[in-house]
Amino acid sequence: MSRLTRPHLPRPSLDNFRRKLAAVDALPQLCLLGLVAGLLTGSLMVGFRLLLSAGALGFMPNDNPENFEGLAPWVRALLPLLAVLVIGIVLGRQPLAQRKLGIGHVIERLTYHQARCHCVAGSIRSWWES
């Protein structure tokens, strides 16, 4: 009695996926990668928007998170100044060596350091700055 053998299927791995992306006919893999990236980005944007609305709901009058007009004029003038002060204090306490932030720093890191950007703390500082 002959025994049937299963065909050998390659195990899914990140290295195999990278190799397939490097090929000329990688359209399905690129579509899948674009779909996953788009879903993750969209979910993150919706999550941030809901987080901002929930935070504003506690401060805005009439339980409307977009009711900036309902705030007193002096509060509307003070809020941006307060935000600048908080950002200035937080970023001003950083050591001089860690103050290089922004798109120029990222391009320099990508050009001269083989795409090894900064550490997690540097990423948080860049996000905070923006």
VMD Tcl script that builds the backbone (N, CA, C; Angstrom):
set m [mol new atoms 390]
animate dup $m
set s [atomselect $m all]
$s set {name element resname resid chain x y z} {
  {N N MET 1 A 0.838 -1.156 0.000}
  {CA C MET 1 A 0.000 0.000 0.000}
  {C C MET 1 A 0.899 1.240 0.000}
  {N N SER 2 A 0.672 2.081 -0.965}
  {CA C SER 2 A 1.501 3.286 -1.067}
  {C C SER 2 A 0.950 4.387 -0.160}
  {N N ARG 3 A 1.839 5.043 0.356}
  {CA C ARG 3 A 1.452 6.106 1.271}
  {C C ARG 3 A 1.526 7.445 0.529}
  {N N LEU 4 A 0.459 8.245 0.645}
  {CA C LEU 4 A 0.441 9.544 -0.018}
  {C C LEU 4 A 1.240 10.548 0.798}
  {N N THR 5 A 2.020 11.309 0.123}
  {CA C THR 5 A 2.807 12.326 0.820}
  {C C THR 5 A 2.229 13.705 0.511}
  {N N ARG 6 A 2.261 14.509 1.504}
  {CA C ARG 6 A 1.783 15.882 1.326}
  {C C ARG 6 A 2.865 16.698 0.638}
  {N N PRO 7 A 2.449 17.616 -0.205}
  {CA C PRO 7 A 3.473 18.476 -0.810}
  {C C PRO 7 A 4.072 19.391 0.256}
  {N N HIS 8 A 5.331 19.660 0.089}
  {CA C HIS 8 A 6.030 20.504 1.061}
  {C C HIS 8 A 5.642 21.968 0.834}
  {N N LEU 9 A 5.031 22.576 1.838}
  {CA C LEU 9 A 4.666 23.989 1.770}
  {C C LEU 9 A 5.637 24.777 2.640}
  {N N PRO 10 A 6.110 25.887 2.135}
  {CA C PRO 10 A 7.034 26.667 2.959}
  {C C PRO 10 A 6.314 27.274 4.159}
  {N N ARG 11 A 7.036 27.316 5.257}
  {CA C ARG 11 A 6.461 27.915 6.465}
  {C C ARG 11 A 6.415 29.430 6.300}
  {N N PRO 12 A 5.315 30.054 6.708}
  {CA C PRO 12 A 5.262 31.513 6.583}
  {C C PRO 12 A 6.254 32.163 7.546}
  {N N SER 13 A 7.046 33.058 7.007}
  {CA C SER 13 A 8.006 33.777 7.839}
  {C C SER 13 A 8.207 35.167 7.255}
  {N N LEU 14 A 8.747 36.027 8.060}
  {CA C LEU 14 A 8.992 37.395 7.623}
  {C C LEU 14 A 10.066 37.443 6.544}
  {N N ASP 15 A 11.057 36.561 6.630}
  {CA C ASP 15 A 12.108 36.534 5.604}
  {C C ASP 15 A 11.540 36.137 4.249}
  {N N ASN 16 A 10.654 35.131 4.230}
  {CA C ASN 16 A 10.027 34.748 2.963}
  {C C ASN 16 A 9.194 35.891 2.403}
  {N N PHE 17 A 8.471 36.594 3.267}
  {CA C PHE 17 A 7.644 37.716 2.823}
  {C C PHE 17 A 8.513 38.832 2.251}
  {N N ARG 18 A 9.638 39.117 2.886}
  {CA C ARG 18 A 10.557 40.139 2.373}
  {C C ARG 18 A 11.124 39.740 1.016}
  {N N ARG 19 A 11.489 38.474 0.869}
  {CA C ARG 19 A 12.027 38.005 -0.401}
  {C C ARG 19 A 10.993 38.134 -1.512}
  {N N LYS 20 A 9.736 37.817 -1.192}
  {CA C LYS 20 A 8.679 37.934 -2.191}
  {C C LYS 20 A 8.393 39.394 -2.532}
  {N N LEU 21 A 8.530 40.292 -1.562}
  {CA C LEU 21 A 8.323 41.717 -1.834}
  {C C LEU 21 A 9.396 42.271 -2.756}
  {N N ALA 22 A 10.587 41.695 -2.721}
  {CA C ALA 22 A 11.676 42.172 -3.558}
  {C C ALA 22 A 11.532 41.730 -5.006}
  {N N ALA 23 A 10.654 40.784 -5.266}
  {CA C ALA 23 A 10.477 40.289 -6.631}
  {C C ALA 23 A 9.700 41.296 -7.470}
  {N N VAL 24 A 9.795 41.162 -8.770}
  {CA C VAL 24 A 9.127 42.075 -9.688}
  {C C VAL 24 A 7.613 41.905 -9.631}
  {N N ASP 25 A 7.160 40.686 -9.471}
  {CA C ASP 25 A 5.716 40.408 -9.490}
  {C C ASP 25 A 5.143 40.303 -8.068}
  {N N ALA 26 A 5.415 41.286 -7.246}
  {CA C ALA 26 A 5.002 41.251 -5.839}
  {C C ALA 26 A 3.719 42.038 -5.593}
  {N N LEU 27 A 2.876 42.178 -6.601}
  {CA C LEU 27 A 1.677 42.991 -6.440}
  {C C LEU 27 A 0.735 42.474 -5.347}
  {N N PRO 28 A 0.456 41.177 -5.237}
  {CA C PRO 28 A -0.430 40.734 -4.151}
  {C C PRO 28 A 0.143 41.016 -2.758}
  {N N GLN 29 A 1.436 40.813 -2.592}
  {CA C GLN 29 A 2.043 41.075 -1.291}
  {C C GLN 29 A 2.002 42.571 -0.961}
  {N N LEU 30 A 2.248 43.409 -1.966}
  {CA C LEU 30 A 2.193 44.851 -1.730}
  {C C LEU 30 A 0.777 45.309 -1.429}
  {N N CYS 31 A -0.212 44.712 -2.083}
  {CA C CYS 31 A -1.610 45.048 -1.789}
  {C C CYS 31 A -1.974 44.646 -0.360}
  {N N LEU 32 A -1.537 43.475 0.041}
  {CA C LEU 32 A -1.796 43.027 1.407}
  {C C LEU 32 A -1.120 43.938 2.424}
  {N N LEU 33 A 0.118 44.317 2.161}
  {CA C LEU 33 A 0.846 45.216 3.050}
  {C C LEU 33 A 0.167 46.587 3.118}
  {N N GLY 34 A -0.287 47.103 1.979}
  {CA C GLY 34 A -0.994 48.381 1.957}
  {C C GLY 34 A -2.309 48.313 2.705}
  {N N LEU 35 A -3.024 47.207 2.569}
  {CA C LEU 35 A -4.300 47.039 3.261}
  {C C LEU 35 A -4.101 47.012 4.778}
  {N N VAL 36 A -3.122 46.257 5.227}
  {CA C VAL 36 A -2.848 46.171 6.666}
  {C C VAL 36 A -2.401 47.532 7.204}
  {N N ALA 37 A -1.506 48.207 6.476}
  {CA C ALA 37 A -1.031 49.520 6.928}
  {C C ALA 37 A -2.169 50.532 6.956}
  {N N GLY 38 A -3.045 50.500 5.958}
  {CA C GLY 38 A -4.178 51.415 5.928}
  {C C GLY 38 A -5.156 51.166 7.056}
  {N N LEU 39 A -5.437 49.901 7.341}
  {CA C LEU 39 A -6.348 49.590 8.444}
  {C C LEU 39 A -5.774 50.010 9.791}
  {N N LEU 40 A -4.487 49.749 9.992}
  {CA C LEU 40 A -3.857 50.158 11.251}
  {C C LEU 40 A -3.825 51.679 11.398}
  {N N THR 41 A -3.483 52.377 10.323}
  {CA C THR 41 A -3.421 53.834 10.377}
  {C C THR 41 A -4.797 54.432 10.610}
  {N N GLY 42 A -5.795 53.931 9.907}
  {CA C GLY 42 A -7.155 54.429 10.091}
  {C C GLY 42 A -7.669 54.172 11.490}
  {N N SER 43 A -7.397 52.998 12.019}
  {CA C SER 43 A -7.826 52.683 13.386}
  {C C SER 43 A -7.151 53.596 14.399}
  {N N LEU 44 A -5.876 53.863 14.193}
  {CA C LEU 44 A -5.155 54.750 15.098}
  {C C LEU 44 A -5.709 56.174 15.030}
  {N N MET 45 A -6.026 56.641 13.841}
  {CA C MET 45 A -6.582 57.995 13.692}
  {C C MET 45 A -7.952 58.105 14.353}
  {N N VAL 46 A -8.788 57.107 14.156}
  {CA C VAL 46 A -10.111 57.127 14.789}
  {C C VAL 46 A -9.971 57.064 16.303}
  {N N GLY 47 A -9.042 56.246 16.782}
  {CA C GLY 47 A -8.819 56.158 18.227}
  {C C GLY 47 A -8.363 57.480 18.817}
  {N N PHE 48 A -7.419 58.169 18.154}
  {CA C PHE 48 A -6.981 59.475 18.639}
  {C C PHE 48 A -8.115 60.491 18.614}
  {N N ARG 49 A -8.917 60.461 17.576}
  {CA C ARG 49 A -10.038 61.400 17.476}
  {C C ARG 49 A -11.042 61.167 18.609}
  {N N LEU 50 A -11.348 59.905 18.891}
  {CA C LEU 50 A -12.267 59.601 19.987}
  {C C LEU 50 A -11.672 59.993 21.339}
  {N N LEU 51 A -10.372 59.801 21.492}
  {CA C LEU 51 A -9.703 60.183 22.729}
  {C C LEU 51 A -9.747 61.700 22.929}
  {N N LEU 52 A -9.516 62.451 21.870}
  {CA C LEU 52 A -9.591 63.906 21.963}
  {C C LEU 52 A -11.013 64.375 22.262}
  {N N SER 53 A -11.991 63.766 21.614}
  {CA C SER 53 A -13.386 64.149 21.870}
  {C C SER 53 A -13.792 63.823 23.301}
  {N N ALA 54 A -13.363 62.682 23.801}
  {CA C ALA 54 A -13.707 62.311 25.175}
  {C C ALA 54 A -13.050 63.258 26.174}
  {N N GLY 55 A -11.810 63.671 25.908}
  {CA C GLY 55 A -11.140 64.610 26.800}
  {C C GLY 55 A -11.776 65.988 26.754}
  {N N ALA 56 A -12.167 66.427 25.551}
  {CA C ALA 56 A -12.790 67.747 25.418}
  {C C ALA 56 A -14.194 67.763 26.008}
  {N N LEU 57 A -14.843 66.637 26.050}
  {CA C LEU 57 A -16.206 66.572 26.579}
  {C C LEU 57 A -16.257 67.008 28.042}
  {N N GLY 58 A -15.194 66.756 28.789}
  {CA C GLY 58 A -15.161 67.142 30.198}
  {C C GLY 58 A -14.926 68.626 30.420}
  {N N PHE 59 A -14.400 69.329 29.416}
  {CA C PHE 59 A -14.055 70.736 29.604}
  {C C PHE 59 A -14.982 71.705 28.882}
  {N N MET 60 A -15.644 71.252 27.848}
  {CA C MET 60 A -16.471 72.160 27.050}
  {C C MET 60 A -17.875 72.299 27.639}
  {N N PRO 61 A -18.461 73.467 27.513}
  {CA C PRO 61 A -19.811 73.671 28.039}
  {C C PRO 61 A -20.867 72.972 27.195}
  {N N ASN 62 A -22.018 72.736 27.786}
  {CA C ASN 62 A -23.196 72.136 27.135}
  {C C ASN 62 A -22.941 70.719 26.631}
  {N N ASP 63 A -21.983 70.012 27.203}
  {CA C ASP 63 A -21.664 68.624 26.809}
  {C C ASP 63 A -21.433 68.472 25.311}
  {N N ASN 64 A -20.824 69.472 24.697}
  {CA C ASN 64 A -20.496 69.436 23.281}
  {C C ASN 64 A -18.979 69.575 23.169}
  {N N PRO 65 A -18.271 68.537 22.704}
  {CA C PRO 65 A -16.800 68.602 22.684}
  {C C PRO 65 A -16.244 69.614 21.690}
  {N N GLU 66 A -17.079 70.192 20.834}
  {CA C GLU 66 A -16.587 71.182 19.871}
  {C C GLU 66 A -17.152 72.573 20.146}
  {N N ASN 67 A -17.596 72.834 21.347}
  {CA C ASN 67 A -18.222 74.103 21.692}
  {C C ASN 67 A -17.193 75.083 22.250}
  {N N PHE 68 A -16.180 75.397 21.440}
  {CA C PHE 68 A -15.173 76.351 21.887}
  {C C PHE 68 A -15.760 77.753 22.037}
  {N N GLU 69 A -16.783 78.035 21.262}
  {CA C GLU 69 A -17.399 79.359 21.338}
  {C C GLU 69 A -18.091 79.579 22.681}
  {N N GLY 70 A -18.465 78.514 23.351}
  {CA C GLY 70 A -19.136 78.620 24.631}
  {C C GLY 70 A -18.201 78.948 25.785}
  {N N LEU 71 A -16.898 78.824 25.549}
  {CA C LEU 71 A -15.934 79.171 26.591}
  {C C LEU 71 A -15.821 80.690 26.710}
  {N N ALA 72 A -15.431 81.132 27.873}
  {CA C ALA 72 A -15.211 82.562 28.073}
  {C C ALA 72 A -14.039 83.022 27.194}
  {N N PRO 73 A -14.073 84.252 26.707}
  {CA C PRO 73 A -12.986 84.730 25.835}
  {C C PRO 73 A -11.608 84.661 26.488}
  {N N TRP 74 A -11.522 84.915 27.783}
  {CA C TRP 74 A -10.213 84.868 28.424}
  {C C TRP 74 A -9.680 83.440 28.491}
  {N N VAL 75 A -10.588 82.449 28.579}
  {CA C VAL 75 A -10.155 81.043 28.591}
  {C C VAL 75 A -9.649 80.655 27.204}
  {N N ARG 76 A -10.359 81.103 26.160}
  {CA C ARG 76 A -9.918 80.815 24.788}
  {C C ARG 76 A -8.552 81.425 24.499}
  {N N ALA 77 A -8.260 82.569 25.071}
  {CA C ALA 77 A -6.954 83.201 24.869}
  {C C ALA 77 A -5.873 82.531 25.715}
  {N N LEU 78 A -6.244 82.030 26.883}
  {CA C LEU 78 A -5.267 81.460 27.803}
  {C C LEU 78 A -4.861 80.027 27.433}
  {N N LEU 79 A -5.762 79.244 26.850}
  {CA C LEU 79 A -5.459 77.838 26.560}
  {C C LEU 79 A -4.263 77.654 25.625}
  {N N PRO 80 A -4.167 78.364 24.482}
  {CA C PRO 80 A -2.972 78.180 23.641}
  {C C PRO 80 A -1.686 78.616 24.337}
  {N N LEU 81 A -1.758 79.684 25.127}
  {CA C LEU 81 A -0.567 80.130 25.843}
  {C C LEU 81 A -0.139 79.116 26.891}
  {N N LEU 82 A -1.097 78.503 27.543}
  {CA C LEU 82 A -0.804 77.464 28.523}
  {C C LEU 82 A -0.174 76.239 27.850}
  {N N ALA 83 A -0.674 75.872 26.676}
  {CA C ALA 83 A -0.114 74.730 25.949}
  {C C ALA 83 A 1.326 75.003 25.538}
  {N N VAL 84 A 1.620 76.205 25.059}
  {CA C VAL 84 A 2.983 76.567 24.675}
  {C C VAL 84 A 3.902 76.532 25.887}
  {N N LEU 85 A 3.414 77.000 27.010}
  {CA C LEU 85 A 4.211 76.988 28.231}
  {C C LEU 85 A 4.548 75.559 28.666}
  {N N VAL 86 A 3.568 74.664 28.619}
  {CA C VAL 86 A 3.802 73.265 29.006}
  {C C VAL 86 A 4.797 72.605 28.056}
  {N N ILE 87 A 4.630 72.806 26.752}
  {CA C ILE 87 A 5.554 72.213 25.782}
  {C C ILE 87 A 6.957 72.785 25.975}
  {N N GLY 88 A 7.066 74.095 26.201}
  {CA C GLY 88 A 8.365 74.716 26.420}
  {C C GLY 88 A 9.060 74.187 27.656}
  {N N ILE 89 A 8.320 73.982 28.727}
  {CA C ILE 89 A 8.914 73.451 29.959}
  {C C ILE 89 A 9.392 72.016 29.750}
  {N N VAL 90 A 8.557 71.203 29.110}
  {CA C VAL 90 A 8.927 69.795 28.908}
  {C C VAL 90 A 10.133 69.682 27.981}
  {N N LEU 91 A 10.121 70.383 26.849}
  {CA C LEU 91 A 11.240 70.282 25.917}
  {C C LEU 91 A 12.465 71.047 26.408}
  {N N GLY 92 A 12.277 72.083 27.213}
  {CA C GLY 92 A 13.406 72.841 27.730}
  {C C GLY 92 A 14.230 72.079 28.738}
  {N N ARG 93 A 13.642 71.086 29.355}
  {CA C ARG 93 A 14.369 70.284 30.341}
  {C C ARG 93 A 15.206 69.185 29.704}
  {N N GLN 94 A 15.105 69.013 28.387}
  {CA C GLN 94 A 15.872 67.983 27.688}
  {C C GLN 94 A 17.334 68.420 27.584}
  {N N PRO 95 A 18.272 67.480 27.690}
  {CA C PRO 95 A 19.684 67.825 27.469}
  {C C PRO 95 A 19.901 68.300 26.033}
  {N N LEU 96 A 20.925 69.129 25.829}
  {CA C LEU 96 A 21.185 69.695 24.504}
  {C C LEU 96 A 21.401 68.622 23.443}
  {N N ALA 97 A 22.022 67.523 23.811}
  {CA C ALA 97 A 22.294 66.456 22.837}
  {C C ALA 97 A 21.014 65.783 22.355}
  {N N GLN 98 A 19.959 65.848 23.136}
  {CA C GLN 98 A 18.715 65.186 22.766}
  {C C GLN 98 A 17.692 66.145 22.174}
  {N N ARG 99 A 18.066 67.364 21.885}
  {CA C ARG 99 A 17.117 68.339 21.356}
  {C C ARG 99 A 17.028 68.319 19.841}
  {N N LYS 100 A 17.818 67.493 19.171}
  {CA C LYS 100 A 17.731 67.411 17.718}
  {C C LYS 100 A 16.485 66.601 17.371}
  {N N LEU 101 A 15.473 67.294 16.868}
  {CA C LEU 101 A 14.213 66.656 16.538}
  {C C LEU 101 A 13.750 67.162 15.180}
  {N N GLY 102 A 12.719 66.566 14.673}
  {CA C GLY 102 A 12.093 67.058 13.454}
  {C C GLY 102 A 12.489 66.263 12.233}
  {N N ILE 103 A 11.961 66.702 11.096}
  {CA C ILE 103 A 12.150 65.962 9.847}
  {C C ILE 103 A 13.601 66.020 9.382}
  {N N GLY 104 A 14.296 67.129 9.638}
  {CA C GLY 104 A 15.711 67.215 9.257}
  {C C GLY 104 A 16.555 66.176 9.968}
  {N N HIS 105 A 16.278 65.971 11.239}
  {CA C HIS 105 A 17.017 64.963 12.012}
  {C C HIS 105 A 16.709 63.560 11.498}
  {N N VAL 106 A 15.459 63.302 11.173}
  {CA C VAL 106 A 15.081 61.972 10.667}
  {C C VAL 106 A 15.755 61.702 9.334}
  {N N ILE 107 A 15.785 62.691 8.432}
  {CA C ILE 107 A 16.437 62.503 7.132}
  {C C ILE 107 A 17.934 62.271 7.318}
  {N N GLU 108 A 18.556 63.005 8.234}
  {CA C GLU 108 A 19.976 62.797 8.504}
  {C C GLU 108 A 20.233 61.382 9.018}
  {N N ARG 109 A 19.391 60.915 9.943}
  {CA C ARG 109 A 19.563 59.566 10.480}
  {C C ARG 109 A 19.375 58.514 9.391}
  {N N LEU 110 A 18.396 58.714 8.520}
  {CA C LEU 110 A 18.168 57.754 7.445}
  {C C LEU 110 A 19.323 57.752 6.450}
  {N N THR 111 A 19.925 58.916 6.203}
  {CA C THR 111 A 21.001 59.021 5.222}
  {C C THR 111 A 22.315 58.460 5.754}
  {N N TYR 112 A 22.673 58.827 6.965}
  {CA C TYR 112 A 24.008 58.497 7.466}
  {C C TYR 112 A 24.057 57.303 8.407}
  {N N HIS 113 A 22.945 56.804 8.845}
  {CA C HIS 113 A 22.961 55.741 9.847}
  {C C HIS 113 A 22.150 54.519 9.433}
  {N N GLN 114 A 22.030 54.261 8.155}
  {CA C GLN 114 A 21.372 53.074 7.629}
  {C C GLN 114 A 19.978 52.863 8.216}
  {N N ALA 115 A 19.194 53.917 8.266}
  {CA C ALA 115 A 17.785 53.882 8.692}
  {C C ALA 115 A 17.611 53.523 10.150}
  {N N ARG 116 A 18.677 53.583 10.919}
  {CA C ARG 116 A 18.522 53.383 12.362}
  {C C ARG 116 A 18.231 54.731 12.978}
  {N N CYS 117 A 16.958 54.989 13.170}
  {CA C CYS 117 A 16.571 56.271 13.754}
  {C C CYS 117 A 16.815 56.231 15.250}
  {N N HIS 118 A 16.245 57.109 15.963}
  {CA C HIS 118 A 16.519 57.242 17.377}
  {C C HIS 118 A 15.737 56.224 18.203}
  {N N CYS 119 A 16.023 56.238 19.445}
  {CA C CYS 119 A 15.429 55.280 20.375}
  {C C CYS 119 A 13.961 55.630 20.636}
  {N N VAL 120 A 13.338 54.881 21.492}
  {CA C VAL 120 A 11.922 55.096 21.820}
  {C C VAL 120 A 11.723 56.464 22.459}
  {N N ALA 121 A 12.639 56.862 23.334}
  {CA C ALA 121 A 12.522 58.176 23.977}
  {C C ALA 121 A 12.595 59.288 22.943}
  {N N GLY 122 A 13.464 59.149 21.944}
  {CA C GLY 122 A 13.547 60.142 20.873}
  {C C GLY 122 A 12.284 60.176 20.036}
  {N N SER 123 A 11.694 59.028 19.808}
  {CA C SER 123 A 10.432 58.990 19.064}
  {C C SER 123 A 9.324 59.682 19.837}
  {N N ILE 124 A 9.284 59.488 21.137}
  {CA C ILE 124 A 8.264 60.147 21.961}
  {C C ILE 124 A 8.485 61.650 21.964}
  {N N ARG 125 A 9.757 62.077 22.036}
  {CA C ARG 125 A 10.030 63.516 21.985}
  {C C ARG 125 A 9.630 64.112 20.644}
  {N N SER 126 A 9.884 63.394 19.554}
  {CA C SER 126 A 9.477 63.891 18.233}
  {C C SER 126 A 7.967 63.984 18.140}
  {N N TRP 127 A 7.270 63.003 18.670}
  {CA C TRP 127 A 5.810 63.041 18.640}
  {C C TRP 127 A 5.306 64.197 19.496}
  {N N TRP 128 A 5.907 64.401 20.648}
  {CA C TRP 128 A 5.488 65.471 21.543}
  {C C TRP 128 A 5.709 66.836 20.898}
  {N N GLU 129 A 6.831 66.949 20.144}
  {CA C GLU 129 A 7.143 68.224 19.502}
  {C C GLU 129 A 6.134 68.563 18.420}
  {N N SER 130 A 5.661 67.563 17.723}
  {CA C SER 130 A 4.732 67.843 16.628}
  {C C SER 130 A 3.375 68.145 17.183}
}
mol reanalyze $m
mol bondsrecalc $m
mol representation Tube
mol addrep $m
